[in-house]
Amino acid sequence: SRVFVAILSGCVAGVLGLTGLSGFVAFFATALLLSAGLYVKVGCQPKPFFKTPSDIWFDGVMQAMLSYILFWTLFYDIVHIY
């Protein structure tokens, strides 16, 4: 789910024309919203679903960031350059 949300938010950031730091802020905001949503969804008890409680906040963030950057730049190029 983290990579899927990163791809969607990367597409939105590219279409909106976010560049530089504002694009990364958008990624971290969506990642935080997803983590908070997952935390609430599991009833504030992540232990049965994750190895450690911190995994709900940090697990897979770097892979998601790579997907975000790929789609962010792709959609920015499609909409604003071509």
C-alpha positions in Angstrom: 0.0 0.0 0.0 2.9 2.4 0.7 4.3 2.1 -2.8 0.8 2.5 -4.4 0.2 5.7 -2.4 3.6 6.9 -3.3 2.9 6.4 -7.0 -0.4 8.2 -6.8 1.1 11.1 -4.9 4.0 11.3 -7.3 1.6 11.6 -10.2 -0.4 14.3 -8.4 2.8 16.2 -7.4 4.1 16.1 -11.0 0.8 17.3 -12.4 0.6 20.1 -9.9 4.1 21.2 -10.8 5.7 20.8 -7.4 9.5 21.1 -7.5 12.3 20.9 -5.1 11.6 20.8 -1.4 7.8 21.1 -1.8 7.8 17.9 -3.7 9.6 16.0 -0.9 7.3 17.6 1.7 4.3 16.3 -0.3 5.9 12.8 -0.2 6.5 12.8 3.5 3.0 14.3 4.2 1.3 11.4 2.3 3.6 8.8 3.9 2.7 10.2 7.3 -1.0 10.2 6.5 -0.8 6.6 5.3 1.1 5.5 8.4 -1.4 7.3 10.6 -4.3 5.7 8.8 -2.7 2.2 9.1 -2.1 2.9 12.8 -5.8 3.8 13.4 -6.9 0.9 11.2 -5.1 -1.7 13.3 -6.7 -0.2 16.4 -3.5 1.5 17.7 -2.0 -2.0 18.3 0.5 -2.7 15.5 2.2 -5.6 17.2 0.0 -8.4 15.8 0.4 -7.1 12.3 4.1 -5.8 12.3 7.3 -7.2 13.7 8.0 -4.0 15.6 5.7 -1.1 16.3 8.1 1.3 14.5 7.6 -0.7 11.2 4.2 0.8 10.7 6.0 4.2 10.4 9.2 3.4 8.7 9.1 0.1 6.9 9.3 0.4 3.1 9.6 4.2 3.0 12.8 4.2 0.9 11.3 1.9 -1.7 8.2 4.1 -1.8 10.4 7.2 -2.2 12.1 5.8 -5.3 8.7 5.1 -6.9 7.5 8.5 -5.9 10.5 10.2 -7.5 10.1 8.2 -10.7 6.4 9.1 -11.2 6.9 12.7 -9.9 9.5 13.4 -12.6 7.6 11.5 -15.2 4.4 13.3 -14.8 6.2 16.7 -14.4 7.9 16.1 -17.7 4.8 15.0 -19.5 2.6 17.9 -18.3 5.1 20.8 -18.0 7.9 20.2 -20.4 6.3 18.3 -23.4 
